[in-house]
Amino acid sequence: MADINVTLEAGGLWDNILPPATNQVFSGEINLSRLITNYALYTVDTDIAITASSSKTIGAKAEILLVADGSHTPTFSEDFTVWPISSSWDTTEGTVFALFVWYDGTYVHYSLINLTTLLSGGGWINIPIPALNQIFSGEVDLTRLLTHYAPYTVVTDVAVTASASKAVCGQAEILMTADGSHTPQFDEAFTAWPDSDDWNTTAGAVHKVGFYYDGTYIYYCIKVISVPE
């Protein structure tokens, strides 16, 4: 996979964030220095303490499939903030969870999704790998572990919709720049994340917009990255 230069720095654009890594070995620490870190399936056979890496990059994500062994429960360090829509851990042997972690620059969010409940067979099946630098035309692709879009300038009141096909834990993100007058319009299928910023119409204002599908709700979150003086 080609190296992608995409962390937030002064000026409001990603620069030098590490590219995605897949099938990584999980030992308890979540790597939040990459665009996305995908871990190999892990069986929770101890009361493992889950922590966040000391080095973190705004916009970094990680995810892993966790399997219950029948008696043990993972614990999360105080660095983490639980996502409002998150499953409780079920110790039933063989129960499969998707753990999703995201760093927004202030908080390390996590969400557990009980895939055994949501999906027949209990796991992701053929979910496509991340796609980078995609062209945005209004529809957000939520069929992938991550769809990263090329920067987009909002020159109309663009209607933002979700793809008809969605994968549990499908994610997407894009940098949107205001043109001074227009505002993106999010379809009623979306739910705003509680700490989402309002759109800033100032010409040149840069926003990072993230999307996430948990199997029930489609969330979006706007973060104002920079506003010209």
C-alpha positions, 0 to 999 in steps of 0.5 A: 500500500502506498505511503499516505501523508495525511496528521493534522498540523497548523494549516488544518491538513493531515501530514505524515500520519502513518498509513494503515496497518492490518492483521497486527498482533494485539497485546493490550495496547491500542496503536493510535498513531495510524490512519487505521490499525486493524488487529488480528482476531484476539481471544480474551483468555485473561482479564486483559487491561486495554490501554491507548498508545502514549503517542497518538495522532488526531484522526487515528483509528483502530479496530479488532475482533475480540472473542469471549472465552467464557469467563474473562472480561477486558478492562479499559484504562481511564484514558478511554471514553465509552461511545454512547452506543456500545454493547456490554461485554458478554462472557459467553464462550464464542461471543464475538465483538468488534472493538472500535477505537478513535482519537479526536485530539481530546478523547479516546473513544471506544465502542464494543459491538456484539457481532454475534447478536448483529450478524448471523455467524458472528463476524465480518464477512468479506468487508473490503479493506481501506480505500484512500484518496477517493473522490467525494460526490455526496454519498458516503461509502460505509462498506469498508473498514475505512474510506478516506476521501480527498479534500473537498471544498463545499461550493454548494449546499451539498446533500450528504447521504450514506451508501445503501449498502453498509458494513457494521463498523464501516467508517469514512472521513474527509476534510471539507473546506468552507467557501464562505456561504454554503453548508453541507446538508446531512441526510436524516438517516445520520445522527450527529455525534454529541460533541460534533462542532457546528459548520463554520461558513468562514471562507477557508475554514477546514473541517474534518468530518468522520462517519461511523456505522455501528449496525444501527445508527449512522453517526457523523462528527464535524471537527473544525480544524482551522479558521483563517483570521 
